[in-house]
Amino acid sequence: MNRQTLGRKGEDLAASFLVKKGMKLVDKNVQTRYGEIDLIFRDGEVIVFTEVKTRSGPVEINPRLAIDLEKRRRLSKSALNFLNEKGWQNQNARFDVVCIIMEGAKPCFDYIMDAFDLAIE
């Protein structure tokens, strides 16, 4: 499975995982001038911007480490852009991360709620 196919499969798995937790999917693969937001949910009154990291086979480096400061900045700017375009400037929001490791056909989930704060500096 190529990287792009694996990534889309991971996003679909993460979406199903979070819907089962009671969240409502708002949008997916949202393109902004700052980058892409994988998944956007509503969790009660909170808008949740979700980054999905999917890896296959034995993983030597935790997928969480792929979300460095620069990635957090791009996600933050993208989220602010999305909120402004929707007119949702006063909405509470958070950033969640779903790391998925594909072990054969069975995915292993590592869900990090409120993973990081807004990073725009």
N, CA, C and O atoms as CSV, one atom per row, in Angstrom:
chain,resi,resn,atom,element,x,y,z
A,1,MET,N,N,0.855,-1.176,0.000
A,1,MET,CA,C,0.000,0.000,0.000
A,1,MET,C,C,0.900,1.237,0.000
A,1,MET,O,O,1.805,1.349,0.827
A,2,ASN,N,N,0.647,2.178,-0.940
A,2,ASN,CA,C,1.490,3.374,-0.966
A,2,ASN,C,C,1.095,4.323,0.166
A,2,ASN,O,O,0.069,4.150,0.825
A,3,ARG,N,N,1.936,5.320,0.363
A,3,ARG,CA,C,1.789,6.234,1.496
A,3,ARG,C,C,0.453,6.990,1.459
A,3,ARG,O,O,-0.212,7.144,2.484
A,4,GLN,N,N,0.077,7.453,0.274
A,4,GLN,CA,C,-1.168,8.212,0.155
A,4,GLN,C,C,-2.384,7.331,0.445
A,4,GLN,O,O,-3.308,7.759,1.136
A,5,THR,N,N,-2.388,6.114,-0.074
A,5,THR,CA,C,-3.485,5.180,0.177
A,5,THR,C,C,-3.559,4.845,1.665
A,5,THR,O,O,-4.644,4.811,2.245
A,6,LEU,N,N,-2.409,4.601,2.273
A,6,LEU,CA,C,-2.351,4.314,3.706
A,6,LEU,C,C,-2.897,5.489,4.506
A,6,LEU,O,O,-3.652,5.299,5.459
A,7,GLY,N,N,-2.517,6.707,4.117
A,7,GLY,CA,C,-2.985,7.902,4.817
A,7,GLY,C,C,-4.491,8.058,4.744
A,7,GLY,O,O,-5.126,8.371,5.752
A,8,ARG,N,N,-5.078,7.847,3.568
A,8,ARG,CA,C,-6.528,7.969,3.403
A,8,ARG,C,C,-7.256,6.878,4.191
A,8,ARG,O,O,-8.300,7.129,4.793
A,9,LYS,N,N,-6.698,5.667,4.181
A,9,LYS,CA,C,-7.289,4.569,4.960
A,9,LYS,C,C,-7.259,4.930,6.449
A,9,LYS,O,O,-8.234,4.711,7.167
A,10,GLY,N,N,-6.137,5.481,6.901
A,10,GLY,CA,C,-6.028,5.898,8.296
A,10,GLY,C,C,-7.033,6.979,8.658
A,10,GLY,O,O,-7.619,6.951,9.740
A,11,GLU,N,N,-7.232,7.933,7.753
A,11,GLU,CA,C,-8.212,8.989,8.011
A,11,GLU,C,C,-9.620,8.422,8.111
A,11,GLU,O,O,-10.402,8.842,8.964
A,12,ASP,N,N,-9.944,7.475,7.247
A,12,ASP,CA,C,-11.265,6.834,7.316
A,12,ASP,C,C,-11.439,6.067,8.623
A,12,ASP,O,O,-12.494,6.135,9.253
A,13,LEU,N,N,-10.392,5.334,9.031
A,13,LEU,CA,C,-10.451,4.597,10.293
A,13,LEU,C,C,-10.591,5.552,11.478
A,13,LEU,O,O,-11.377,5.304,12.392
A,14,ALA,N,N,-9.819,6.652,11.458
A,14,ALA,CA,C,-9.881,7.637,12.545
A,14,ALA,C,C,-11.261,8.282,12.608
A,14,ALA,O,O,-11.792,8.497,13.697
A,15,ALA,N,N,-11.847,8.592,11.452
A,15,ALA,CA,C,-13.182,9.196,11.425
A,15,ALA,C,C,-14.196,8.257,12.066
A,15,ALA,O,O,-14.999,8.685,12.894
A,16,SER,N,N,-14.166,6.992,11.693
A,16,SER,CA,C,-15.090,6.009,12.281
A,16,SER,C,C,-14.868,5.875,13.782
A,16,SER,O,O,-15.822,5.806,14.558
A,17,PHE,N,N,-13.610,5.838,14.180
A,17,PHE,CA,C,-13.228,5.730,15.591
A,17,PHE,C,C,-13.822,6.886,16.408
A,17,PHE,O,O,-14.379,6.670,17.484
A,18,LEU,N,N,-13.698,8.112,15.885
A,18,LEU,CA,C,-14.168,9.286,16.624
A,18,LEU,C,C,-15.688,9.435,16.575
A,18,LEU,O,O,-16.288,9.918,17.535
A,19,VAL,N,N,-16.312,9.032,15.485
A,19,VAL,CA,C,-17.776,9.037,15.411
A,19,VAL,C,C,-18.336,8.085,16.466
A,19,VAL,O,O,-19.344,8.387,17.104
A,20,LYS,N,N,-17.685,6.938,16.649
A,20,LYS,CA,C,-18.125,5.986,17.679
A,20,LYS,C,C,-17.983,6.569,19.079
A,20,LYS,O,O,-18.663,6.132,20.007
A,21,LYS,N,N,-17.100,7.556,19.237
A,21,LYS,CA,C,-16.935,8.234,20.525
A,21,LYS,C,C,-17.957,9.357,20.714
A,21,LYS,O,O,-17.960,10.035,21.741
A,22,GLY,N,N,-18.831,9.550,19.707
A,22,GLY,CA,C,-19.902,10.527,19.834
A,22,GLY,C,C,-19.657,11.855,19.127
A,22,GLY,O,O,-20.486,12.760,19.219
A,23,MET,N,N,-18.550,11.986,18.433
A,23,MET,CA,C,-18.284,13.232,17.712
A,23,MET,C,C,-19.025,13.230,16.376
A,23,MET,O,O,-19.359,12.176,15.835
A,24,LYS,N,N,-19.272,14.425,15.862
A,24,LYS,CA,C,-19.946,14.568,14.571
A,24,LYS,C,C,-18.954,15.122,13.551
A,24,LYS,O,O,-18.352,16.174,13.766
A,25,LEU,N,N,-18.791,14.406,12.444
A,25,LEU,CA,C,-17.864,14.826,11.396
A,25,LEU,C,C,-18.413,16.072,10.707
A,25,LEU,O,O,-19.560,16.094,10.259
A,26,VAL,N,N,-17.576,17.112,10.629
A,26,VAL,CA,C,-17.940,18.363,9.967
A,26,VAL,C,C,-17.368,18.388,8.551
A,26,VAL,O,O,-18.056,18.759,7.600
A,27,ASP,N,N,-16.094,17.988,8.422
A,27,ASP,CA,C,-15.431,18.029,7.114
A,27,ASP,C,C,-14.163,17.199,7.179
A,27,ASP,O,O,-13.677,16.860,8.258
A,28,LYS,N,N,-13.631,16.874,5.992
A,28,LYS,CA,C,-12.375,16.123,5.952
A,28,LYS,C,C,-11.542,16.603,4.777
A,28,LYS,O,O,-12.067,17.091,3.776
A,29,ASN,N,N,-10.235,16.455,4.922
A,29,ASN,CA,C,-9.269,16.844,3.899
A,29,ASN,C,C,-9.496,18.280,3.436
A,29,ASN,O,O,-9.587,18.555,2.239
A,30,VAL,N,N,-9.585,19.183,4.403
A,30,VAL,CA,C,-9.831,20.596,4.113
A,30,VAL,C,C,-8.510,21.263,3.723
A,30,VAL,O,O,-7.540,21.254,4.482
A,31,GLN,N,N,-8.500,21.835,2.531
A,31,GLN,CA,C,-7.319,22.530,2.026
A,31,GLN,C,C,-7.427,24.012,2.361
A,31,GLN,O,O,-8.442,24.650,2.081
A,32,THR,N,N,-6.373,24.552,2.961
A,32,THR,CA,C,-6.276,25.993,3.187
A,32,THR,C,C,-4.954,26.448,2.575
A,32,THR,O,O,-4.157,25.625,2.125
A,33,ARG,N,N,-4.728,27.740,2.558
A,33,ARG,CA,C,-3.458,28.219,1.997
A,33,ARG,C,C,-2.264,27.850,2.872
A,33,ARG,O,O,-1.116,27.984,2.448
A,34,TYR,N,N,-2.531,27.390,4.080
A,34,TYR,CA,C,-1.454,27.002,4.998
A,34,TYR,C,C,-1.194,25.502,5.010
A,34,TYR,O,O,-0.158,25.057,5.504
A,35,GLY,N,N,-2.116,24.727,4.475
A,35,GLY,CA,C,-1.963,23.286,4.477
A,35,GLY,C,C,-3.306,22.598,4.611
A,35,GLY,O,O,-4.358,23.230,4.518
A,36,GLU,N,N,-3.252,21.288,4.832
A,36,GLU,CA,C,-4.469,20.482,4.920
A,36,GLU,C,C,-4.810,20.151,6.366
A,36,GLU,O,O,-3.936,19.894,7.194
A,37,ILE,N,N,-6.106,20.165,6.640
A,37,ILE,CA,C,-6.620,19.670,7.920
A,37,ILE,C,C,-7.256,18.318,7.608
A,37,ILE,O,O,-8.164,18.232,6.782
A,38,ASP,N,N,-6.775,17.259,8.271
A,38,ASP,CA,C,-7.258,15.913,7.955
A,38,ASP,C,C,-8.748,15.756,8.234
A,38,ASP,O,O,-9.521,15.414,7.339
A,39,LEU,N,N,-9.145,16.006,9.468
A,39,LEU,CA,C,-10.535,15.803,9.884
A,39,LEU,C,C,-10.973,16.944,10.792
A,39,LEU,O,O,-10.188,17.436,11.603
A,40,ILE,N,N,-12.220,17.359,10.655
A,40,ILE,CA,C,-12.788,18.379,11.538
A,40,ILE,C,C,-14.097,17.812,12.096
A,40,ILE,O,O,-14.964,17.353,11.352
A,41,PHE,N,N,-14.210,17.856,13.409
A,41,PHE,CA,C,-15.378,17.331,14.110
A,41,PHE,C,C,-16.010,18.405,14.976
A,41,PHE,O,O,-15.422,19.453,15.244
A,42,ARG,N,N,-17.217,18.109,15.400
A,42,ARG,CA,C,-17.857,18.880,16.461
A,42,ARG,C,C,-18.036,17.905,17.616
A,42,ARG,O,O,-18.643,16.844,17.468
A,43,ASP,N,N,-17.494,18.286,18.769
A,43,ASP,CA,C,-17.634,17.501,19.994
A,43,ASP,C,C,-18.408,18.367,20.969
A,43,ASP,O,O,-17.818,19.158,21.705
A,44,GLY,N,N,-19.735,18.224,20.980
A,44,GLY,CA,C,-20.574,19.147,21.741
A,44,GLY,C,C,-20.475,20.522,21.101
A,44,GLY,O,O,-20.808,20.687,19.928
A,45,GLU,N,N,-20.022,21.500,21.855
A,45,GLU,CA,C,-19.881,22.868,21.349
A,45,GLU,C,C,-18.460,23.177,20.877
A,45,GLU,O,O,-18.165,24.315,20.512
A,46,VAL,N,N,-17.588,22.189,20.881
A,46,VAL,CA,C,-16.174,22.393,20.537
A,46,VAL,C,C,-15.893,21.904,19.123
A,46,VAL,O,O,-16.307,20.809,18.741
A,47,ILE,N,N,-15.187,22.723,18.347
A,47,ILE,CA,C,-14.714,22.318,17.033
A,47,ILE,C,C,-13.371,21.619,17.246
A,47,ILE,O,O,-12.480,22.158,17.903
A,48,VAL,N,N,-13.235,20.428,16.691
A,48,VAL,CA,C,-12.033,19.625,16.907
A,48,VAL,C,C,-11.296,19.438,15.575
A,48,VAL,O,O,-11.804,18.815,14.642
A,49,PHE,N,N,-10.092,19.992,15.520
A,49,PHE,CA,C,-9.226,19.819,14.358
A,49,PHE,C,C,-8.344,18.612,14.648
A,49,PHE,O,O,-7.595,18.592,15.624
A,50,THR,N,N,-8.445,17.606,13.784
A,50,THR,CA,C,-7.800,16.321,14.067
A,50,THR,C,C,-6.741,15.990,13.034
A,50,THR,O,O,-7.017,15.937,11.835
A,51,GLU,N,N,-5.542,15.772,13.507
A,51,GLU,CA,C,-4.429,15.325,12.664
A,51,GLU,C,C,-4.331,13.813,12.808
A,51,GLU,O,O,-4.368,13.281,13.918
A,52,VAL,N,N,-4.206,13.126,11.678
A,52,VAL,CA,C,-4.115,11.670,11.682
A,52,VAL,C,C,-2.746,11.263,11.157
A,52,VAL,O,O,-2.318,11.721,10.098
A,53,LYS,N,N,-2.068,10.408,11.894
A,53,LYS,CA,C,-0.778,9.859,11.474
A,53,LYS,C,C,-0.926,8.347,11.430
A,53,LYS,O,O,-1.252,7.717,12.436
A,54,THR,N,N,-0.686,7.770,10.261
A,54,THR,CA,C,-0.845,6.331,10.075
A,54,THR,C,C,0.473,5.727,9.629
A,54,THR,O,O,1.142,6.254,8.740
A,55,ARG,N,N,0.838,4.626,10.250
A,55,ARG,CA,C,2.051,3.900,9.895
A,55,ARG,C,C,1.697,2.424,9.755
A,55,ARG,O,O,0.727,1.948,10.344
A,56,SER,N,N,2.489,1.713,8.972
A,56,SER,CA,C,2.233,0.282,8.807
A,56,SER,C,C,3.432,-0.525,9.279
A,56,SER,O,O,4.568,-0.051,9.273
A,57,GLY,N,N,3.150,-1.754,9.688
A,57,GLY,CA,C,4.214,-2.657,10.118
A,57,GLY,C,C,4.857,-2.228,11.418
A,57,GLY,O,O,4.339,-1.353,12.112
A,58,PRO,N,N,5.976,-2.833,11.753
A,58,PRO,CA,C,6.684,-2.452,12.972
A,58,PRO,C,C,7.155,-1.001,12.864
A,58,PRO,O,O,7.740,-0.604,11.856
A,59,VAL,N,N,6.898,-0.224,13.901
A,59,VAL,CA,C,7.236,1.193,13.889
A,59,VAL,C,C,8.323,1.454,14.918
A,59,VAL,O,O,8.157,1.166,16.103
A,60,GLU,N,N,9.437,2.002,14.450
A,60,GLU,CA,C,10.549,2.301,15.349
A,60,GLU,C,C,10.397,3.670,15.997
A,60,GLU,O,O,10.844,3.888,17.123
A,61,ILE,N,N,9.755,4.602,15.268
A,61,ILE,CA,C,9.578,5.960,15.781
A,61,ILE,C,C,8.087,6.214,15.944
A,61,ILE,O,O,7.301,5.958,15.032
A,62,ASN,N,N,7.706,6.714,17.103
A,62,ASN,CA,C,6.309,6.991,17.386
A,62,ASN,C,C,5.775,8.026,16.392
A,62,ASN,O,O,6.404,9.065,16.192
A,63,PRO,N,N,4.627,7.757,15.768
A,63,PRO,CA,C,4.055,8.705,14.810
A,63,PRO,C,C,3.799,10.087,15.393
A,63,PRO,O,O,3.752,11.071,14.655
A,64,ARG,N,N,3.632,10.174,16.715
A,64,ARG,CA,C,3.424,11.478,17.366
A,64,ARG,C,C,4.563,12.441,17.062
A,64,ARG,O,O,4.357,13.652,16.974
A,65,LEU,N,N,5.761,11.899,16.904
A,65,LEU,CA,C,6.929,12.740,16.683
A,65,LEU,C,C,6.908,13.452,15.333
A,65,LEU,O,O,7.680,14.383,15.105
A,66,ALA,N,N,6.028,13.017,14.444
A,66,ALA,CA,C,5.907,13.668,13.140
A,66,ALA,C,C,5.173,15.005,13.244
A,66,ALA,O,O,5.115,15.757,12.271
A,67,ILE,N,N,4.621,15.302,14.401
A,67,ILE,CA,C,3.890,16.556,14.590
A,67,ILE,C,C,4.792,17.523,15.358
A,67,ILE,O,O,4.632,17.741,16.559
A,68,ASP,N,N,5.739,18.089,14.621
A,68,ASP,CA,C,6.707,19.002,15.216
A,68,ASP,C,C,6.124,20.420,15.292
A,68,ASP,O,O,4.970,20.639,14.925
A,69,LEU,N,N,6.915,21.365,15.762
A,69,LEU,CA,C,6.451,22.737,15.948
A,69,LEU,C,C,5.969,23.350,14.632
A,69,LEU,O,O,4.943,24.030,14.606
A,70,GLU,N,N,6.692,23.116,13.556
A,70,GLU,CA,C,6.284,23.675,12.267
A,70,GLU,C,C,4.931,23.114,11.824
A,70,GLU,O,O,4.095,23.853,11.304
A,71,LYS,N,N,4.716,21.829,12.024
A,71,LYS,CA,C,3.430,21.209,11.679
A,71,LYS,C,C,2.319,21.798,12.539
A,71,LYS,O,O,1.231,22.077,12.035
A,72,ARG,N,N,2.579,21.993,13.836
A,72,ARG,CA,C,1.583,22.591,14.732
A,72,ARG,C,C,1.250,24.010,14.296
A,72,ARG,O,O,0.093,24.425,14.364
A,73,ARG,N,N,2.247,24.753,13.853
A,73,ARG,CA,C,1.999,26.118,13.364
A,73,ARG,C,C,1.115,26.114,12.122
A,73,ARG,O,O,0.171,26.898,12.026
A,74,ARG,N,N,1.417,25.233,11.172
A,74,ARG,CA,C,0.604,25.153,9.954
A,74,ARG,C,C,-0.828,24.747,10.280
A,74,ARG,O,O,-1.775,25.313,9.735
A,75,LEU,N,N,-0.986,23.771,11.165
A,75,LEU,CA,C,-2.331,23.343,11.568
A,75,LEU,C,C,-3.076,24.478,12.272
A,75,LEU,O,O,-4.271,24.673,12.049
A,76,SER,N,N,-2.378,25.212,13.108
A,76,SER,CA,C,-3.001,26.331,13.823
A,76,SER,C,C,-3.479,27.403,12.853
A,76,SER,O,O,-4.604,27.890,12.969
A,77,LYS,N,N,-2.643,27.767,11.910
A,77,LYS,CA,C,-3.022,28.780,10.912
A,77,LYS,C,C,-4.172,28.272,10.044
A,77,LYS,O,O,-5.089,29.026,9.717
A,78,SER,N,N,-4.120,27.007,9.676
A,78,SER,CA,C,-5.194,26.418,8.871
A,78,SER,C,C,-6.510,26.432,9.644
A,78,SER,O,O,-7.561,26.741,9.082
A,79,ALA,N,N,-6.450,26.095,10.934
A,79,ALA,CA,C,-7.652,26.082,11.769
A,79,ALA,C,C,-8.245,27.486,11.893
A,79,ALA,O,O,-9.457,27.661,11.768
A,80,LEU,N,N,-7.405,28.471,12.136
A,80,LEU,CA,C,-7.892,29.846,12.238
A,80,LEU,C,C,-8.512,30.298,10.924
A,80,LEU,O,O,-9.547,30.963,10.917
A,81,ASN,N,N,-7.882,29.939,9.818
A,81,ASN,CA,C,-8.404,30.264,8.499
A,81,ASN,C,C,-9.785,29.637,8.307
A,81,ASN,O,O,-10.711,30.306,7.847
A,82,PHE,N,N,-9.926,28.360,8.655
A,82,PHE,CA,C,-11.199,27.649,8.538
A,82,PHE,C,C,-12.279,28.322,9.390
A,82,PHE,O,O,-13.385,28.568,8.910
A,83,LEU,N,N,-11.959,28.618,10.644
A,83,LEU,CA,C,-12.927,29.249,11.544
A,83,LEU,C,C,-13.371,30.611,11.006
A,83,LEU,O,O,-14.554,30.948,11.057
A,84,ASN,N,N,-12.423,31.385,10.494
A,84,ASN,CA,C,-12.758,32.696,9.935
A,84,ASN,C,C,-13.664,32.571,8.716
A,84,ASN,O,O,-14.628,33.323,8.576
A,85,GLU,N,N,-13.356,31.622,7.835
A,85,GLU,CA,C,-14.174,31.439,6.638
A,85,GLU,C,C,-15.595,31.010,6.975
A,85,GLU,O,O,-16.533,31.372,6.264
A,86,LYS,N,N,-15.765,30.256,8.033
A,86,LYS,CA,C,-17.091,29.794,8.451
A,86,LYS,C,C,-17.824,30.831,9.309
A,86,LYS,O,O,-19.016,30.684,9.576
A,87,GLY,N,N,-17.107,31.882,9.742
A,87,GLY,CA,C,-17.714,32.853,10.655
A,87,GLY,C,C,-17.827,32.322,12.068
A,87,GLY,O,O,-18.692,32.746,12.834
A,88,TRP,N,N,-16.945,31.389,12.413
A,88,TRP,CA,C,-16.978,30.731,13.720
A,88,TRP,C,C,-15.846,31.221,14.625
A,88,TRP,O,O,-15.284,30.433,15.386
A,89,GLN,N,N,-15.510,32.494,14.554
A,89,GLN,CA,C,-14.380,33.020,15.321
A,89,GLN,C,C,-14.537,32.843,16.832
A,89,GLN,O,O,-13.539,32.755,17.546
A,90,ASN,N,N,-15.764,32.790,17.324
A,90,ASN,CA,C,-15.990,32.688,18.766
A,90,ASN,C,C,-16.218,31.259,19.251
A,90,ASN,O,O,-16.586,31.048,20.406
A,91,GLN,N,N,-16.003,30.285,18.384
A,91,GLN,CA,C,-16.165,28.879,18.755
A,91,GLN,C,C,-14.979,28.390,19.573
A,91,GLN,O,O,-13.833,28.739,19.288
A,92,ASN,N,N,-15.252,27.589,20.580
A,92,ASN,CA,C,-14.171,26.899,21.273
A,92,ASN,C,C,-13.627,25.828,20.340
A,92,ASN,O,O,-14.383,25.172,19.623
A,93,ALA,N,N,-12.322,25.656,20.354
A,93,ALA,CA,C,-11.696,24.674,19.462
A,93,ALA,C,C,-10.534,24.006,20.181
A,93,ALA,O,O,-9.995,24.524,21.158
A,94,ARG,N,N,-10.164,22.831,19.660
A,94,ARG,CA,C,-8.999,22.122,20.195
A,94,ARG,C,C,-8.375,21.316,19.064
A,94,ARG,O,O,-8.965,21.138,17.998
A,95,PHE,N,N,-7.168,20.836,19.326
A,95,PHE,CA,C,-6.436,20.007,18.383
A,95,PHE,C,C,-6.258,18.622,18.978
A,95,PHE,O,O,-5.679,18.467,20.053
A,96,ASP,N,N,-6.757,17.618,18.273
A,96,ASP,CA,C,-6.594,16.224,18.671
A,96,ASP,C,C,-5.689,15.539,17.651
A,96,ASP,O,O,-5.565,15.987,16.511
A,97,VAL,N,N,-5.068,14.459,18.076
A,97,VAL,CA,C,-4.225,13.665,17.191
A,97,VAL,C,C,-4.635,12.203,17.340
A,97,VAL,O,O,-4.827,11.704,18.449
A,98,VAL,N,N,-4.764,11.526,16.191
A,98,VAL,CA,C,-5.012,10.086,16.186
A,98,VAL,C,C,-3.844,9.437,15.457
A,98,VAL,O,O,-3.634,9.673,14.267
A,99,CYS,N,N,-3.091,8.623,16.176
A,99,CYS,CA,C,-2.003,7.848,15.578
A,99,CYS,C,C,-2.505,6.424,15.389
A,99,CYS,O,O,-3.051,5.810,16.306
A,100,ILE,N,N,-2.307,5.916,14.185
A,100,ILE,CA,C,-2.769,4.559,13.880
A,100,ILE,C,C,-1.584,3.756,13.367
A,100,ILE,O,O,-0.884,4.171,12.444
A,101,ILE,N,N,-1.378,2.615,13.973
A,101,ILE,CA,C,-0.363,1.688,13.488
A,101,ILE,C,C,-1.102,0.464,12.977
A,101,ILE,O,O,-1.825,-0.205,13.716
A,102,MET,N,N,-0.903,0.189,11.703
A,102,MET,CA,C,-1.560,-0.959,11.075
A,102,MET,C,C,-0.717,-2.201,11.351
A,102,MET,O,O,0.398,-2.334,10.846
A,103,GLU,N,N,-1.258,-3.093,12.146
A,103,GLU,CA,C,-0.592,-4.349,12.468
A,103,GLU,C,C,-1.349,-5.458,11.749
A,103,GLU,O,O,-2.276,-6.056,12.294
A,104,GLY,N,N,-0.934,-5.717,10.519
A,104,GLY,CA,C,-1.701,-6.634,9.681
A,104,GLY,C,C,-2.992,-5.947,9.284
A,104,GLY,O,O,-2.971,-4.819,8.792
A,105,ALA,N,N,-4.101,-6.608,9.491
A,105,ALA,CA,C,-5.399,-6.018,9.151
A,105,ALA,C,C,-6.007,-5.256,10.322
A,105,ALA,O,O,-7.023,-4.579,10.164
A,106,LYS,N,N,-5.388,-5.364,11.498
A,106,LYS,CA,C,-5.961,-4.771,12.698
A,106,LYS,C,C,-5.241,-3.464,13.060
A,106,LYS,O,O,-4.040,-3.469,13.328
A,107,PRO,N,N,-5.980,-2.345,13.066
A,107,PRO,CA,C,-5.348,-1.070,13.447
A,107,PRO,C,C,-5.238,-0.937,14.967
A,107,PRO,O,O,-6.099,-1.399,15.715
A,108,CYS,N,N,-4.170,-0.301,15.390
A,108,CYS,CA,C,-3.956,0.017,16.799
A,108,CYS,C,C,-4.016,1.543,16.922
A,108,CYS,O,O,-3.244,2.249,16.273
A,109,PHE,N,N,-4.932,2.052,17.755
A,109,PHE,CA,C,-5.172,3.487,17.882
A,109,PHE,C,C,-4.488,4.071,19.111
A,109,PHE,O,O,-4.488,3.471,20.185
A,110,ASP,N,N,-3.908,5.245,18.932
A,110,ASP,CA,C,-3.380,6.055,20.032
A,110,ASP,C,C,-4.033,7.420,19.862
A,110,ASP,O,O,-3.647,8.196,18.988
A,111,TYR,N,N,-5.035,7.712,20.712
A,111,TYR,CA,C,-5.817,8.940,20.588
A,111,TYR,C,C,-5.361,9.941,21.634
A,111,TYR,O,O,-5.334,9.644,22.828
A,112,ILE,N,N,-5.001,11.134,21.168
A,112,ILE,CA,C,-4.532,12.189,22.067
A,112,ILE,C,C,-5.500,13.351,21.957
A,112,ILE,O,O,-5.476,14.107,20.985
A,113,MET,N,N,-6.349,13.487,22.962
A,113,MET,CA,C,-7.299,14.588,22.993
A,113,MET,C,C,-6.588,15.851,23.490
A,113,MET,O,O,-5.784,15.794,24.421
A,114,ASP,N,N,-6.894,16.990,22.861
A,114,ASP,CA,C,-6.302,18.274,23.242
A,114,ASP,C,C,-4.773,18.147,23.255
A,114,ASP,O,O,-4.116,18.458,24.248
A,115,ALA,N,N,-4.231,17.684,22.131
A,115,ALA,CA,C,-2.819,17.311,22.006
A,115,ALA,C,C,-1.856,18.487,22.105
A,115,ALA,O,O,-0.742,18.336,22.608
A,116,PHE,N,N,-2.276,19.659,21.627
A,116,PHE,CA,C,-1.399,20.820,21.683
A,116,PHE,C,C,-2.234,22.095,21.635
A,116,PHE,O,O,-3.402,22.087,21.248
A,117,ASP,N,N,-1.591,23.192,22.042
A,117,ASP,CA,C,-2.231,24.500,22.026
A,117,ASP,C,C,-2.000,25.182,20.694
A,117,ASP,O,O,-1.146,24.761,19.915
A,118,LEU,N,N,-2.753,26.229,20.431
A,118,LEU,CA,C,-2.583,27.046,19.247
A,118,LEU,C,C,-1.133,27.522,19.168
A,118,LEU,O,O,-0.590,28.024,20.152
A,119,ALA,N,N,-0.515,27.368,18.016
A,119,ALA,CA,C,0.903,27.730,17.828
A,119,ALA,C,C,1.027,28.574,16.568
A,119,ALA,O,O,1.174,28.042,15.468
A,120,ILE,N,N,0.969,29.901,16.733
A,120,ILE,CA,C,1.014,30.748,15.538
A,120,ILE,C,C,2.223,31.668,15.503
A,120,ILE,O,O,2.387,32.416,14.539
A,121,GLU,N,N,3.042,31.641,16.483
A,121,GLU,CA,C,4.210,32.525,16.494
A,121,GLU,C,C,5.309,32.012,15.605
A,121,GLU,O,O,6.363,32.639,15.501
